[in-house]
Amino acid sequence: MVLTEIAHRNGGASSDISAERATAADLVADNRLYRQAAVRNGDAAVAAVLEDLERVLVEIASSPSPASHDDLARWREQIQTKGLLFKVTVMGSRVRERHQDASPQPAAKTST
């Protein structure tokens, strides 16, 4: 949601990003844990996406609440250039699929 909000934020002046800053700050630590797990599991592609994502999240989290037009433009460009919205969406879908595949299935009932 943070990426979506920043990517679609319009306006020529500074913009209040208090909510996005707080969410980005919360996500940085989680993102680092997921990236470390991906590295341990040998999933270099996921680790690379999470590294790119972390850079943007850290910048947003550490920026002033009224973000300047230039900051917003720079973040939008990073998000678009690296395809972060698309990559995060695809990764999220894959994680959900893996979670569903790993969930224990109810045992089939047999009639006697």
Backbone atoms as SQL, in Angstrom:
CREATE TABLE atoms (id INTEGER PRIMARY KEY, chain TEXT, resi INTEGER, resn TEXT, atom TEXT, x REAL, y REAL, z REAL);
INSERT INTO atoms VALUES
  (1, 'A', 1, 'MET', 'N', 0.818, -1.189, 0.000),
  (2, 'A', 1, 'MET', 'CA', 0.000, 0.000, 0.000),
  (3, 'A', 1, 'MET', 'C', 0.868, 1.262, 0.000),
  (4, 'A', 2, 'VAL', 'N', 1.995, 1.210, 0.714),
  (5, 'A', 2, 'VAL', 'CA', 2.881, 2.388, 0.750),
  (6, 'A', 2, 'VAL', 'C', 3.353, 2.718, -0.656),
  (7, 'A', 3, 'LEU', 'N', 3.782, 1.715, -1.394),
  (8, 'A', 3, 'LEU', 'CA', 4.260, 1.958, -2.752),
  (9, 'A', 3, 'LEU', 'C', 3.148, 2.513, -3.630),
  (10, 'A', 4, 'THR', 'N', 1.965, 1.957, -3.496),
  (11, 'A', 4, 'THR', 'CA', 0.830, 2.407, -4.297),
  (12, 'A', 4, 'THR', 'C', 0.493, 3.860, -3.984),
  (13, 'A', 5, 'GLU', 'N', 0.449, 4.190, -2.702),
  (14, 'A', 5, 'GLU', 'CA', 0.131, 5.567, -2.306),
  (15, 'A', 5, 'GLU', 'C', 1.170, 6.551, -2.846),
  (16, 'A', 6, 'ILE', 'N', 2.432, 6.205, -2.727),
  (17, 'A', 6, 'ILE', 'CA', 3.497, 7.096, -3.202),
  (18, 'A', 6, 'ILE', 'C', 3.486, 7.170, -4.729),
  (19, 'A', 7, 'ALA', 'N', 3.327, 6.038, -5.386),
  (20, 'A', 7, 'ALA', 'CA', 3.359, 5.999, -6.846),
  (21, 'A', 7, 'ALA', 'C', 2.234, 6.806, -7.470),
  (22, 'A', 8, 'HIS', 'N', 1.109, 6.894, -6.783),
  (23, 'A', 8, 'HIS', 'CA', -0.052, 7.579, -7.353),
  (24, 'A', 8, 'HIS', 'C', -0.341, 8.923, -6.711),
  (25, 'A', 9, 'ARG', 'N', 0.562, 9.384, -5.880),
  (26, 'A', 9, 'ARG', 'CA', 0.391, 10.688, -5.231),
  (27, 'A', 9, 'ARG', 'C', 0.599, 11.771, -6.276),
  (28, 'A', 10, 'ASN', 'N', -0.346, 12.661, -6.416),
  (29, 'A', 10, 'ASN', 'CA', -0.262, 13.766, -7.375),
  (30, 'A', 10, 'ASN', 'C', -0.069, 15.078, -6.645),
  (31, 'A', 11, 'GLY', 'N', 0.294, 16.045, -7.358),
  (32, 'A', 11, 'GLY', 'CA', 0.417, 17.380, -6.778),
  (33, 'A', 11, 'GLY', 'C', 1.765, 17.987, -7.077),
  (34, 'A', 12, 'GLY', 'N', 1.794, 19.306, -7.116),
  (35, 'A', 12, 'GLY', 'CA', 3.023, 19.994, -7.436),
  (36, 'A', 12, 'GLY', 'C', 3.783, 20.475, -6.218),
  (37, 'A', 13, 'ALA', 'N', 3.137, 20.455, -5.073),
  (38, 'A', 13, 'ALA', 'CA', 3.773, 20.976, -3.866),
  (39, 'A', 13, 'ALA', 'C', 4.127, 19.820, -2.937),
  (40, 'A', 14, 'SER', 'N', 4.541, 20.167, -1.723),
  (41, 'A', 14, 'SER', 'CA', 4.841, 19.131, -0.740),
  (42, 'A', 14, 'SER', 'C', 3.544, 18.427, -0.351),
  (43, 'A', 15, 'SER', 'N', 3.689, 17.228, 0.195),
  (44, 'A', 15, 'SER', 'CA', 2.524, 16.414, 0.503),
  (45, 'A', 15, 'SER', 'C', 2.729, 15.703, 1.835),
  (46, 'A', 16, 'ASP', 'N', 1.690, 15.665, 2.651),
  (47, 'A', 16, 'ASP', 'CA', 1.766, 14.999, 3.946),
  (48, 'A', 16, 'ASP', 'C', 1.773, 13.487, 3.740),
  (49, 'A', 17, 'ILE', 'N', 2.865, 12.871, 4.141),
  (50, 'A', 17, 'ILE', 'CA', 2.985, 11.419, 3.999),
  (51, 'A', 17, 'ILE', 'C', 3.166, 10.764, 5.367),
  (52, 'A', 18, 'SER', 'N', 2.571, 11.344, 6.397),
  (53, 'A', 18, 'SER', 'CA', 2.719, 10.828, 7.764),
  (54, 'A', 18, 'SER', 'C', 2.348, 9.353, 7.861),
  (55, 'A', 19, 'ALA', 'N', 1.215, 8.979, 7.297),
  (56, 'A', 19, 'ALA', 'CA', 0.763, 7.588, 7.371),
  (57, 'A', 19, 'ALA', 'C', 1.718, 6.660, 6.626),
  (58, 'A', 20, 'GLU', 'N', 2.145, 7.074, 5.446),
  (59, 'A', 20, 'GLU', 'CA', 3.066, 6.253, 4.658),
  (60, 'A', 20, 'GLU', 'C', 4.412, 6.107, 5.364),
  (61, 'A', 21, 'ARG', 'N', 4.883, 7.198, 5.997),
  (62, 'A', 21, 'ARG', 'CA', 6.148, 7.150, 6.740),
  (63, 'A', 21, 'ARG', 'C', 6.072, 6.139, 7.864),
  (64, 'A', 22, 'ALA', 'N', 4.993, 6.172, 8.636),
  (65, 'A', 22, 'ALA', 'CA', 4.839, 5.252, 9.770),
  (66, 'A', 22, 'ALA', 'C', 4.772, 3.813, 9.289),
  (67, 'A', 23, 'THR', 'N', 4.016, 3.566, 8.241),
  (68, 'A', 23, 'THR', 'CA', 3.906, 2.206, 7.708),
  (69, 'A', 23, 'THR', 'C', 5.236, 1.737, 7.147),
  (70, 'A', 24, 'ALA', 'N', 5.930, 2.601, 6.424),
  (71, 'A', 24, 'ALA', 'CA', 7.238, 2.242, 5.863),
  (72, 'A', 24, 'ALA', 'C', 8.220, 1.900, 6.975),
  (73, 'A', 25, 'ALA', 'N', 8.206, 2.680, 8.059),
  (74, 'A', 25, 'ALA', 'CA', 9.102, 2.408, 9.187),
  (75, 'A', 25, 'ALA', 'C', 8.806, 1.037, 9.788),
  (76, 'A', 26, 'ASP', 'N', 7.530, 0.691, 9.908),
  (77, 'A', 26, 'ASP', 'CA', 7.159, -0.628, 10.429),
  (78, 'A', 26, 'ASP', 'C', 7.602, -1.748, 9.489),
  (79, 'A', 27, 'LEU', 'N', 7.545, -1.496, 8.202),
  (80, 'A', 27, 'LEU', 'CA', 7.857, -2.533, 7.215),
  (81, 'A', 27, 'LEU', 'C', 9.351, -2.783, 7.029),
  (82, 'A', 28, 'VAL', 'N', 10.184, -1.818, 7.366),
  (83, 'A', 28, 'VAL', 'CA', 11.629, -1.967, 7.144),
  (84, 'A', 28, 'VAL', 'C', 12.174, -3.188, 7.870),
  (85, 'A', 29, 'ALA', 'N', 11.868, -3.332, 9.144),
  (86, 'A', 29, 'ALA', 'CA', 12.387, -4.472, 9.914),
  (87, 'A', 29, 'ALA', 'C', 11.852, -5.796, 9.376),
  (88, 'A', 30, 'ASP', 'N', 10.568, -5.840, 9.064),
  (89, 'A', 30, 'ASP', 'CA', 9.989, -7.068, 8.503),
  (90, 'A', 30, 'ASP', 'C', 10.629, -7.410, 7.170),
  (91, 'A', 31, 'ASN', 'N', 10.825, -6.401, 6.339),
  (92, 'A', 31, 'ASN', 'CA', 11.431, -6.606, 5.035),
  (93, 'A', 31, 'ASN', 'C', 12.841, -7.190, 5.175),
  (94, 'A', 32, 'ARG', 'N', 13.596, -6.683, 6.158),
  (95, 'A', 32, 'ARG', 'CA', 14.961, -7.196, 6.369),
  (96, 'A', 32, 'ARG', 'C', 14.940, -8.666, 6.765),
  (97, 'A', 33, 'LEU', 'N', 14.002, -9.035, 7.611),
  (98, 'A', 33, 'LEU', 'CA', 13.894, -10.445, 8.014),
  (99, 'A', 33, 'LEU', 'C', 13.554, -11.333, 6.822),
  (100, 'A', 34, 'TYR', 'N', 12.612, -10.907, 6.005),
  (101, 'A', 34, 'TYR', 'CA', 12.252, -11.681, 4.818),
  (102, 'A', 34, 'TYR', 'C', 13.430, -11.776, 3.849),
  (103, 'A', 35, 'ARG', 'N', 14.163, -10.674, 3.694),
  (104, 'A', 35, 'ARG', 'CA', 15.317, -10.685, 2.789),
  (105, 'A', 35, 'ARG', 'C', 16.387, -11.657, 3.294),
  (106, 'A', 36, 'GLN', 'N', 16.657, -11.628, 4.605),
  (107, 'A', 36, 'GLN', 'CA', 17.643, -12.546, 5.172),
  (108, 'A', 36, 'GLN', 'C', 17.203, -14.000, 4.990),
  (109, 'A', 37, 'ALA', 'N', 15.922, -14.261, 5.158),
  (110, 'A', 37, 'ALA', 'CA', 15.408, -15.622, 4.953),
  (111, 'A', 37, 'ALA', 'C', 15.563, -16.037, 3.495),
  (112, 'A', 38, 'ALA', 'N', 15.307, -15.119, 2.580),
  (113, 'A', 38, 'ALA', 'CA', 15.460, -15.432, 1.162),
  (114, 'A', 38, 'ALA', 'C', 16.918, -15.741, 0.831),
  (115, 'A', 39, 'VAL', 'N', 17.837, -14.986, 1.413),
  (116, 'A', 39, 'VAL', 'CA', 19.262, -15.239, 1.191),
  (117, 'A', 39, 'VAL', 'C', 19.635, -16.618, 1.726),
  (118, 'A', 40, 'ARG', 'N', 19.175, -16.928, 2.955),
  (119, 'A', 40, 'ARG', 'CA', 19.466, -18.242, 3.548),
  (120, 'A', 40, 'ARG', 'C', 18.907, -19.382, 2.711),
  (121, 'A', 41, 'ASN', 'N', 17.748, -19.156, 2.102),
  (122, 'A', 41, 'ASN', 'CA', 17.108, -20.198, 1.295),
  (123, 'A', 41, 'ASN', 'C', 17.624, -20.232, -0.139),
  (124, 'A', 42, 'GLY', 'N', 18.561, -19.349, -0.457),
  (125, 'A', 42, 'GLY', 'CA', 19.147, -19.338, -1.796),
  (126, 'A', 42, 'GLY', 'C', 18.256, -18.721, -2.855),
  (127, 'A', 43, 'ASP', 'N', 17.274, -17.938, -2.449),
  (128, 'A', 43, 'ASP', 'CA', 16.358, -17.313, -3.402),
  (129, 'A', 43, 'ASP', 'C', 16.854, -15.904, -3.714),
  (130, 'A', 44, 'ALA', 'N', 17.838, -15.836, -4.606),
  (131, 'A', 44, 'ALA', 'CA', 18.496, -14.567, -4.932),
  (132, 'A', 44, 'ALA', 'C', 17.540, -13.567, -5.575),
  (133, 'A', 45, 'ALA', 'N', 16.603, -14.029, -6.377),
  (134, 'A', 45, 'ALA', 'CA', 15.674, -13.120, -7.050),
  (135, 'A', 45, 'ALA', 'C', 14.789, -12.402, -6.031),
  (136, 'A', 46, 'VAL', 'N', 14.260, -13.139, -5.082),
  (137, 'A', 46, 'VAL', 'CA', 13.421, -12.541, -4.042),
  (138, 'A', 46, 'VAL', 'C', 14.261, -11.599, -3.180),
  (139, 'A', 47, 'ALA', 'N', 15.456, -12.021, -2.819),
  (140, 'A', 47, 'ALA', 'CA', 16.337, -11.184, -2.007),
  (141, 'A', 47, 'ALA', 'C', 16.646, -9.866, -2.719),
  (142, 'A', 48, 'ALA', 'N', 16.842, -9.901, -4.025),
  (143, 'A', 48, 'ALA', 'CA', 17.145, -8.689, -4.785),
  (144, 'A', 48, 'ALA', 'C', 15.951, -7.724, -4.794),
  (145, 'A', 49, 'VAL', 'N', 14.763, -8.266, -4.978),
  (146, 'A', 49, 'VAL', 'CA', 13.566, -7.414, -4.953),
  (147, 'A', 49, 'VAL', 'C', 13.397, -6.791, -3.574),
  (148, 'A', 50, 'LEU', 'N', 13.580, -7.590, -2.538),
  (149, 'A', 50, 'LEU', 'CA', 13.424, -7.079, -1.177),
  (150, 'A', 50, 'LEU', 'C', 14.496, -6.043, -0.845),
  (151, 'A', 51, 'GLU', 'N', 15.671, -6.182, -1.414),
  (152, 'A', 51, 'GLU', 'CA', 16.719, -5.175, -1.203),
  (153, 'A', 51, 'GLU', 'C', 16.325, -3.851, -1.855),
  (154, 'A', 52, 'ASP', 'N', 15.812, -3.917, -3.081),
  (155, 'A', 52, 'ASP', 'CA', 15.340, -2.702, -3.747),
  (156, 'A', 52, 'ASP', 'C', 14.188, -2.071, -2.971),
  (157, 'A', 53, 'LEU', 'N', 13.286, -2.897, -2.491),
  (158, 'A', 53, 'LEU', 'CA', 12.149, -2.415, -1.718),
  (159, 'A', 53, 'LEU', 'C', 12.615, -1.747, -0.431),
  (160, 'A', 54, 'GLU', 'N', 13.599, -2.353, 0.225),
  (161, 'A', 54, 'GLU', 'CA', 14.107, -1.795, 1.476),
  (162, 'A', 54, 'GLU', 'C', 14.677, -0.392, 1.277),
  (163, 'A', 55, 'ARG', 'N', 15.389, -0.192, 0.197),
  (164, 'A', 55, 'ARG', 'CA', 15.965, 1.130, -0.070),
  (165, 'A', 55, 'ARG', 'C', 14.877, 2.196, -0.138),
  (166, 'A', 56, 'VAL', 'N', 13.808, 1.897, -0.841),
  (167, 'A', 56, 'VAL', 'CA', 12.716, 2.865, -0.975),
  (168, 'A', 56, 'VAL', 'C', 12.016, 3.056, 0.365),
  (169, 'A', 57, 'LEU', 'N', 11.761, 1.963, 1.090),
  (170, 'A', 57, 'LEU', 'CA', 11.086, 2.072, 2.386),
  (171, 'A', 57, 'LEU', 'C', 11.891, 2.902, 3.380),
  (172, 'A', 58, 'VAL', 'N', 13.204, 2.690, 3.405),
  (173, 'A', 58, 'VAL', 'CA', 14.062, 3.457, 4.323),
  (174, 'A', 58, 'VAL', 'C', 14.032, 4.939, 3.971),
  (175, 'A', 59, 'GLU', 'N', 14.073, 5.250, 2.686),
  (176, 'A', 59, 'GLU', 'CA', 14.017, 6.660, 2.278),
  (177, 'A', 59, 'GLU', 'C', 12.697, 7.297, 2.699),
  (178, 'A', 60, 'ILE', 'N', 11.601, 6.590, 2.489),
  (179, 'A', 60, 'ILE', 'CA', 10.289, 7.132, 2.854),
  (180, 'A', 60, 'ILE', 'C', 10.192, 7.285, 4.367),
  (181, 'A', 61, 'ALA', 'N', 10.617, 6.270, 5.099),
  (182, 'A', 61, 'ALA', 'CA', 10.519, 6.295, 6.564),
  (183, 'A', 61, 'ALA', 'C', 11.361, 7.411, 7.176),
  (184, 'A', 62, 'SER', 'N', 12.473, 7.740, 6.559),
  (185, 'A', 62, 'SER', 'CA', 13.364, 8.738, 7.144),
  (186, 'A', 62, 'SER', 'C', 13.157, 10.145, 6.580),
  (187, 'A', 63, 'SER', 'N', 12.174, 10.307, 5.718),
  (188, 'A', 63, 'SER', 'CA', 11.925, 11.621, 5.128),
  (189, 'A', 63, 'SER', 'C', 11.056, 12.470, 6.037),
  (190, 'A', 64, 'PRO', 'N', 11.065, 13.774, 5.832),
  (191, 'A', 64, 'PRO', 'CA', 10.153, 14.627, 6.609),
  (192, 'A', 64, 'PRO', 'C', 8.709, 14.374, 6.190),
  (193, 'A', 65, 'SER', 'N', 7.789, 14.609, 7.127),
  (194, 'A', 65, 'SER', 'CA', 6.382, 14.332, 6.869),
  (195, 'A', 65, 'SER', 'C', 5.819, 15.123, 5.699),
  (196, 'A', 66, 'PRO', 'N', 6.064, 16.387, 5.596),
  (197, 'A', 66, 'PRO', 'CA', 5.641, 16.995, 4.336),
  (198, 'A', 66, 'PRO', 'C', 6.724, 16.721, 3.293),
  (199, 'A', 67, 'ALA', 'N', 6.559, 15.635, 2.525),
  (200, 'A', 67, 'ALA', 'CA', 7.551, 15.269, 1.514),
  (201, 'A', 67, 'ALA', 'C', 7.504, 16.273, 0.376),
  (202, 'A', 68, 'SER', 'N', 8.667, 16.621, -0.114),
  (203, 'A', 68, 'SER', 'CA', 8.735, 17.581, -1.208),
  (204, 'A', 68, 'SER', 'C', 8.292, 16.922, -2.517),
  (205, 'A', 69, 'HIS', 'N', 7.943, 17.775, -3.445),
  (206, 'A', 69, 'HIS', 'CA', 7.571, 17.301, -4.784),
  (207, 'A', 69, 'HIS', 'C', 8.720, 16.491, -5.392),
  (208, 'A', 70, 'ASP', 'N', 9.958, 16.948, -5.186),
  (209, 'A', 70, 'ASP', 'CA', 11.131, 16.261, -5.735),
  (210, 'A', 70, 'ASP', 'C', 11.304, 14.875, -5.117),
  (211, 'A', 71, 'ASP', 'N', 11.080, 14.759, -3.791),
  (212, 'A', 71, 'ASP', 'CA', 11.178, 13.449, -3.137),
  (213, 'A', 71, 'ASP', 'C', 10.137, 12.490, -3.703),
  (214, 'A', 72, 'LEU', 'N', 8.917, 12.966, -3.811),
  (215, 'A', 72, 'LEU', 'CA', 7.844, 12.124, -4.346),
  (216, 'A', 72, 'LEU', 'C', 8.155, 11.679, -5.772),
  (217, 'A', 73, 'ALA', 'N', 8.657, 12.597, -6.582),
  (218, 'A', 73, 'ALA', 'CA', 9.004, 12.273, -7.970),
  (219, 'A', 73, 'ALA', 'C', 10.127, 11.235, -8.016),
  (220, 'A', 74, 'ARG', 'N', 11.125, 11.386, -7.144),
  (221, 'A', 74, 'ARG', 'CA', 12.242, 10.436, -7.110),
  (222, 'A', 74, 'ARG', 'C', 11.762, 9.041, -6.709),
  (223, 'A', 75, 'TRP', 'N', 10.899, 8.975, -5.689),
  (224, 'A', 75, 'TRP', 'CA', 10.386, 7.677, -5.254),
  (225, 'A', 75, 'TRP', 'C', 9.522, 7.034, -6.326),
  (226, 'A', 76, 'ARG', 'N', 8.684, 7.843, -6.980),
  (227, 'A', 76, 'ARG', 'CA', 7.856, 7.307, -8.067),
  (228, 'A', 76, 'ARG', 'C', 8.734, 6.719, -9.160),
  (229, 'A', 77, 'GLU', 'N', 9.801, 7.432, -9.484),
  (230, 'A', 77, 'GLU', 'CA', 10.708, 6.937, -10.528),
  (231, 'A', 77, 'GLU', 'C', 11.374, 5.631, -10.094),
  (232, 'A', 78, 'GLN', 'N', 11.823, 5.535, -8.855),
  (233, 'A', 78, 'GLN', 'CA', 12.434, 4.301, -8.358),
  (234, 'A', 78, 'GLN', 'C', 11.436, 3.146, -8.408),
  (235, 'A', 79, 'ILE', 'N', 10.220, 3.408, -7.975),
  (236, 'A', 79, 'ILE', 'CA', 9.178, 2.373, -7.966),
  (237, 'A', 79, 'ILE', 'C', 8.898, 1.904, -9.386),
  (238, 'A', 80, 'GLN', 'N', 8.790, 2.846, -10.324),
  (239, 'A', 80, 'GLN', 'CA', 8.488, 2.497, -11.708),
  (240, 'A', 80, 'GLN', 'C', 9.671, 1.852, -12.408),
  (241, 'A', 81, 'THR', 'N', 10.862, 2.431, -12.248),
  (242, 'A', 81, 'THR', 'CA', 12.050, 1.924, -12.934),
  (243, 'A', 81, 'THR', 'C', 12.357, 0.483, -12.539),
  (244, 'A', 82, 'LYS', 'N', 12.227, 0.195, -11.267),
  (245, 'A', 82, 'LYS', 'CA', 12.534, -1.145, -10.777),
  (246, 'A', 82, 'LYS', 'C', 11.331, -2.085, -10.848),
  (247, 'A', 83, 'GLY', 'N', 10.174, -1.555, -11.240),
  (248, 'A', 83, 'GLY', 'CA', 8.974, -2.381, -11.338),
  (249, 'A', 83, 'GLY', 'C', 8.545, -2.938, -9.993),
  (250, 'A', 84, 'LEU', 'N', 8.755, -2.167, -8.935),
  (251, 'A', 84, 'LEU', 'CA', 8.515, -2.684, -7.587),
  (252, 'A', 84, 'LEU', 'C', 7.064, -3.066, -7.328),
  (253, 'A', 85, 'LEU', 'N', 6.115, -2.267, -7.793),
  (254, 'A', 85, 'LEU', 'CA', 4.710, -2.617, -7.564),
  (255, 'A', 85, 'LEU', 'C', 4.385, -3.972, -8.169),
  (256, 'A', 86, 'PHE', 'N', 4.796, -4.170, -9.404),
  (257, 'A', 86, 'PHE', 'CA', 4.543, -5.442, -10.081),
  (258, 'A', 86, 'PHE', 'C', 5.251, -6.595, -9.376),
  (259, 'A', 87, 'LYS', 'N', 6.529, -6.409, -9.069),
  (260, 'A', 87, 'LYS', 'CA', 7.302, -7.481, -8.442),
  (261, 'A', 87, 'LYS', 'C', 6.759, -7.848, -7.067),
  (262, 'A', 88, 'VAL', 'N', 6.381, -6.858, -6.274),
  (263, 'A', 88, 'VAL', 'CA', 5.839, -7.134, -4.937),
  (264, 'A', 88, 'VAL', 'C', 4.501, -7.850, -5.054),
  (265, 'A', 89, 'THR', 'N', 3.687, -7.462, -6.024),
  (266, 'A', 89, 'THR', 'CA', 2.401, -8.125, -6.235),
  (267, 'A', 89, 'THR', 'C', 2.608, -9.584, -6.622),
  (268, 'A', 90, 'VAL', 'N', 3.526, -9.839, -7.532),
  (269, 'A', 90, 'VAL', 'CA', 3.811, -11.216, -7.964),
  (270, 'A', 90, 'VAL', 'C', 4.361, -12.034, -6.799),
  (271, 'A', 91, 'MET', 'N', 5.290, -11.453, -6.043),
  (272, 'A', 91, 'MET', 'CA', 5.849, -12.177, -4.893),
  (273, 'A', 91, 'MET', 'C', 4.764, -12.490, -3.882),
  (274, 'A', 92, 'GLY', 'N', 3.872, -11.549, -3.618),
  (275, 'A', 92, 'GLY', 'CA', 2.782, -11.782, -2.680),
  (276, 'A', 92, 'GLY', 'C', 1.891, -12.917, -3.130),
  (277, 'A', 93, 'SER', 'N', 1.600, -12.985, -4.414),
  (278, 'A', 93, 'SER', 'CA', 0.782, -14.075, -4.955),
  (279, 'A', 93, 'SER', 'C', 1.479, -15.412, -4.781),
  (280, 'A', 94, 'ARG', 'N', 2.769, -15.432, -5.050),
  (281, 'A', 94, 'ARG', 'CA', 3.530, -16.687, -4.907),
  (282, 'A', 94, 'ARG', 'C', 3.583, -17.144, -3.455),
  (283, 'A', 95, 'VAL', 'N', 3.750, -16.205, -2.538),
  (284, 'A', 95, 'VAL', 'CA', 3.791, -16.551, -1.116),
  (285, 'A', 95, 'VAL', 'C', 2.447, -17.125, -0.683),
  (286, 'A', 96, 'ARG', 'N', 1.348, -16.490, -1.128),
  (287, 'A', 96, 'ARG', 'CA', 0.017, -17.010, -0.785),
  (288, 'A', 96, 'ARG', 'C', -0.192, -18.409, -1.352),
  (289, 'A', 97, 'GLU', 'N', 0.266, -18.642, -2.590),
  (290, 'A', 97, 'GLU', 'CA', 0.138, -19.967, -3.197),
  (291, 'A', 97, 'GLU', 'C', 0.933, -21.002, -2.402),
  (292, 'A', 98, 'ARG', 'N', 2.162, -20.658, -2.026),
  (293, 'A', 98, 'ARG', 'CA', 2.986, -21.584, -1.239),
  (294, 'A', 98, 'ARG', 'C', 2.334, -21.882, 0.102),
  (295, 'A', 99, 'HIS', 'N', 1.771, -20.847, 0.710),
  (296, 'A', 99, 'HIS', 'CA', 1.114, -21.021, 2.007),
  (297, 'A', 99, 'HIS', 'C', -0.093, -21.946, 1.863),
  (298, 'A', 100, 'GLN', 'N', -0.866, -21.768, 0.811),
  (299, 'A', 100, 'GLN', 'CA', -2.025, -22.626, 0.593),
  (300, 'A', 100, 'GLN', 'C', -1.594, -24.054, 0.303),
  (301, 'A', 101, 'ASP', 'N', -0.527, -24.216, -0.473),
  (302, 'A', 101, 'ASP', 'CA', -0.033, -25.565, -0.792),
  (303, 'A', 101, 'ASP', 'C', 0.522, -26.256, 0.446),
  (304, 'A', 102, 'ALA', 'N', 1.090, -25.481, 1.370),
  (305, 'A', 102, 'ALA', 'CA', 1.710, -26.045, 2.563),
  (306, 'A', 102, 'ALA', 'C', 0.694, -26.282, 3.667),
  (307, 'A', 103, 'SER', 'N', -0.484, -25.677, 3.570),
  (308, 'A', 103, 'SER', 'CA', -1.493, -25.861, 4.614),
  (309, 'A', 103, 'SER', 'C', -1.975, -27.286, 4.624),
  (310, 'A', 104, 'PRO', 'N', -2.129, -27.854, 5.823),
  (311, 'A', 104, 'PRO', 'CA', -2.614, -29.230, 5.881),
  (312, 'A', 104, 'PRO', 'C', -4.033, -29.311, 5.343),
  (313, 'A', 105, 'GLN', 'N', -4.236, -30.290, 4.501),
  (314, 'A', 105, 'GLN', 'CA', -5.559, -30.512, 3.928),
  (315, 'A', 105, 'GLN', 'C', -6.341, -31.437, 4.844),
  (316, 'A', 106, 'PRO', 'N', -7.638, -31.203, 4.968),
  (317, 'A', 106, 'PRO', 'CA', -8.429, -32.100, 5.805),
  (318, 'A', 106, 'PRO', 'C', -8.395, -33.501, 5.224),
  (319, 'A', 107, 'ALA', 'N', -8.326, -34.461, 6.127),
  (320, 'A', 107, 'ALA', 'CA', -8.283, -35.860, 5.703),
  (321, 'A', 107, 'ALA', 'C', -9.601, -36.229, 5.050),
  (322, 'A', 108, 'ALA', 'N', -9.511, -37.008, 4.012),
  (323, 'A', 108, 'ALA', 'CA', -10.716, -37.458, 3.320),
  (324, 'A', 108, 'ALA', 'C', -11.446, -38.447, 4.200),
  (325, 'A', 109, 'LYS', 'N', -12.734, -38.255, 4.311),
  (326, 'A', 109, 'LYS', 'CA', -13.540, -39.171, 5.118),
  (327, 'A', 109, 'LYS', 'C', -13.877, -40.389, 4.282),
  (328, 'A', 110, 'THR', 'N', -13.778, -41.502, 4.916),
  (329, 'A', 110, 'THR', 'CA', -14.146, -42.733, 4.228),
  (330, 'A', 110, 'THR', 'C', -15.410, -43.274, 4.864),
  (331, 'A', 111, 'SER', 'N', -16.254, -43.771, 4.054),
  (332, 'A', 111, 'SER', 'CA', -17.492, -44.344, 4.583),
  (333, 'A', 111, 'SER', 'C', -17.294, -45.833, 4.800),
  (334, 'A', 112, 'THR', 'N', -17.814, -46.292, 5.891),
  (335, 'A', 112, 'THR', 'CA', -17.680, -47.730, 6.195),
  (336, 'A', 112, 'THR', 'C', -19.007, -48.370, 6.320);
